[in-house]
Amino acid sequence: MRVHSNLKWILGVLLISLSSIILGQEKSETTLSDKLYTEYKEKGIDQSLKKYQKLNTEKEYIGINEPLNVLGYKLMLEDKDMDAAKKVFQAQIKEYSTEANPYDSYADLMLEMGNKDEAKENLQKSIDIAHKNNLDHDDEIFEASKTKLAILENKHRIFDFMVGDYTVDISNFKEDEVTSTNTLHSSSSFDENGNILTVNFYNQGKNPVTKRILVYDAVEERYDMAFISPVDPLGIRISHLKVKEVGDNKVELLETYTDRKGKEHKSRHEVMKNSDNAIEWIVFEREADTDKWKKSTVQNYSKTM
């Protein structure tokens, strides 16, 4: 398993500690992989794999330091020999079919070769095996595979439609009656890697009112949101959003957060993209001690041209 800069369509995605291990291993761990690489250079990949079968007396899988794993990445990243790398990663899967990492590594090759469908398939295999094995050394593989799969499925970009500048007309409700209205302006953008969405709200005088920062958590399959108010002396509020796409340009969100007294709160959101320039965002609050939801806020976003 390794993520590298050649996957240009996954810029800056995986901030994991494994990213530099393969190319920085100690000599004692890479001796066999060096021999295999020399054999590849002199006689080709088929003979190199035969040499591996002959010399690999230790059958216990050693994760990313496995000689086949190291060799596969070297062929893929340095030699750009994708056919040879494919044979190596397939051999690793055959040799260690019950381990998660071989499938994650093969998925990286598929990404490099532009085969996203096969990459998804192997990432899912890696996730399933790592989850089933539930071993400490599989934790990072599980997280990495989940993250890469989420990116391939664009789960981290569910709020793409929010990007840009909007006028936001807000109506607050109680018992289905409007109790107050307000108009704000919002400006939303992703960071340079496309992973962190920041939404800034301003009042009519263009003074900052609130800021929301959203990041997708692939492991928990949810968004984590930081809610920051310049007028709140108690700091940052963190909530979690479970997202459900229901079709027809509509998304449902279930938000949960715990207040400073330890009480959990829930709200439900219905977000409808009515056009390229208009979004309706309805917030429902749960009635106390019931399973009923009541409309509390309606936000109508109109894009500023």
N, C-alpha and C positions, 0 to 999 in steps of 0.2 A: 504494500500500500504506500503510495506517495503521490502528492499533488505537486505539479510543477508549472512553471510559467508558460509552457507551450500551449496549455489549454486556455487560449486567449478569450474564449467566451465564458470562462469562469474566472474572472479577474478578482484576485484578492479574496477568494471565498473561504478557504479552509485555514483558519488560524490554529493549527494543531502542532503539537510538539514533535510529531513524527516527520515533519516535512524535510528535515535536514539530516536525518539519521543515516539513511541508506548511503549517502555519499561521504559520510564521515565515520565509518566504522573502523575499529581497530584491526590491525593486520592479522591477528590471530583469528578473527571472525571471517575474514575475507579470503583466506588462503585457498580454499577450495574454489570459490568463485573466480579467483584470479587464474587458477589452473584451467577452469572451464573456458574462460575468456581467451586464454592463450590457445587452447585447442580449437576454439571457434575460428580464431584468426588464421590458424595454420591449416585446418582440415574441414572447417565448416560446422554448422550448428548440429547436424545429425551426429557427427562424431563426438561433439562436445557433450551431448546428452547421453551418449553411450558411456562416456568417461564418468559422467555423474553417477550413473547406475553402478559403475564399478567401484568408485571411490567413496560413495555415500554410505558408509557403514553405520552412521548414526541416523536412525529413522525418526527420531523425535523431532517434531516441527519446532523451529526456533523463531518463528514469526518473520518480521521484515528482514532479519539477518540470514534467513534461509538462502543458501548459495544460488538456487534457481531464481529467487526473488531479486537478489542483487544483480545477477547476470541479466535478467529480463529488463530491468530499468536501465542498465548500462547500454544494452543494445538499442533500447527505445530512445533514450535521451542523448546519448553520445554518438552512437554509430548510425542512428536513424534507420536501422534495419528492422522494419516493422514485421516482416515475415519471420525472421529469426526470433524476435521477441515474442511473437505469437506462439511459436512452437514451444518456447521456454515456459511461458505462463500457462499454456495448456498442459505441459508436462507437470508443472507444479500442482495444478488442479487435480490431475490424475493421481499424483503421488500422495496428495494431502486433501482429499475430497471432503473431509469432515471439518476442515479448518476454514475460518472466515476470510482471512487475509488473501489467499490465492484468488478468490473471486473479485475482491476489491482491486487487486493489482491488475487482473485481466480487464476489469472495467476501465481502469486508467488508460490502458492500451487502446481499448475501443473508443474512448473519448479522443485520444490522440489521432486515431484513424477516422474520426468523424462518424462513427457508428453509435449513435445515441441510444437506439432501441436495445442493442445488445449490451451496452453499458448499463442501462437501467435494469435489465434482466439479471446481470451479474451482481450489481449493487444490492438488489433485493435478496439474492442468495446469500451474500455476505451478511446482510442485516439479520436474516432468519437464523443463520448458523450461529452468529455471535450472540444473539438473544437466547438461543437454545442452550448453547454451551455455558453462558453466564459465568465466564472465567475472567479474572482480573485483566489478563493480557488481551482480552477481546474488547475491553471497554472503549479504547481509543479507535479501534477498527469500526466498532458499532457506530460511534459518533461520526466518524469520517464518512462512512458509507451513507448514513442517514442524511448528512449534510449535502453530500454530492447529489444524492437522488432527489432531495427536495429542490435543489437548484435546477436540476434537469427538468423537473416538473413545474418550475416557476412558482413554487409555493412561497418563496420569499418576496415575490413581487405582486402579491394579490392586490396591493393598494396602488398599483401603477396609475390608476385613473385619478388619483388624488394629486398627482404632480402638477404644479402650475400655481397660478394666482387666481383666487376666487373672492367674490363677495358672498358673505354668509349671512342669510337672514334667519334669525333664531326666534322660535316661539316656544315658550314654556307653558306646560299644561298642568292643571289640577282638576280631577273629575271631568275630564274631556273639555274643559273650558280654558281658554288662553288667559294666563295670568300676567304675562309680561312678554315683551318683544325686545329684540336688540339686533343690531347689525354690526358684524365684524368683518375683517378681511383676513384671509389665510394665504400663506405662501408655503408650498411643500416641495421638497426635493430629496433625492437620494444622495448618499455620499458617492465618492468617485468610484467605489467598487460595486455600487448598486445593492448594498446590503442593509443600510441603515436609512430609514425614512425619517426626516425631521419636518414637523408641521408647526409653523409659527402663526399665532393669531394676534391681530392688532385691532385696536379700537378705531373709531372714525378719525381720531387725531393722529393715527399712525404710531401710537405708543404700544409697546408689547403688552399683551394680556396673559397669554399662556403659551407654552411650548410642549409639544408631544413628540417623543422619540420612540420609534417602533423598530424592533428587530425580531426576525423569525428564529425561533428555537426549534431546530429540526428534530431533536431528540424527543422533546415533549409535544411536538407537533402543534405549536401555538405561537402567537406573537406575545412578546413581552413589551409593555409600554410604560415609559416613564412620563409622568404628568408633572410639569414644572410650572409654577406660577410665581411671577416676580413679587406678588403681594402676599404670598403665603410664607409666614415666618417659620413654618415647620418643615420646609424642605421639599423633597421629592416623593410623590406617591407612585407606587409601582402596581400595575395591574396586569392581568393575563387575558388574552383574547383567543378563544377557540373559533376558528373560521369554518363556515360551511357555505359552499357555493350552491345556490338553488336554481340556477338558470335564469334566462331572461334578464341578464345583466344585474342580477340581484345577489347580494351576499348577506348572510346572517352571522352575527357575532354574539358569543356569550362571554361577557366580561366578568371577571371575579377579582376582588381585591380585599385585603384585610386592613381595617382601620387601625389607628394607633392604640385602640383599646382591645385589639385582638378579635373584633367581630368581623365576620366575613360578609361581604356584600356582593350581590349579583345584579347585573343589568343585561338586557337583551337589545341588540341593535339590528335594524333592518336598513341596509344600504342599497339604494337603487340608482344605477347610472341611467338617467332618463334620456340623455343624449351626450354628445362629445363635450358639451358645455354646461351640463346641468346634472347635479347629484342631489338626491333626497336622502337624508340621514335621520332616521327616527330612533329614539331611545325609549325603551320601556323599563320601568322599575318594577320589581316584584313587590306586591302588597305584603305587609307584615303578616307572618304566620300563615300564608296561603301560597298556592302555586299559580295564582293569577298575576298577569302582567298588565300594568296600566301605562299608557303613553305619558311620558314626562317632558320630552323635548322633540321638536322637529327642526332640523337644520336644512335649509335649502341653499345649495352652493350654485352660484352662477359664475362661470369662468370669465375672468377679466381679459378682454381682447386687446 
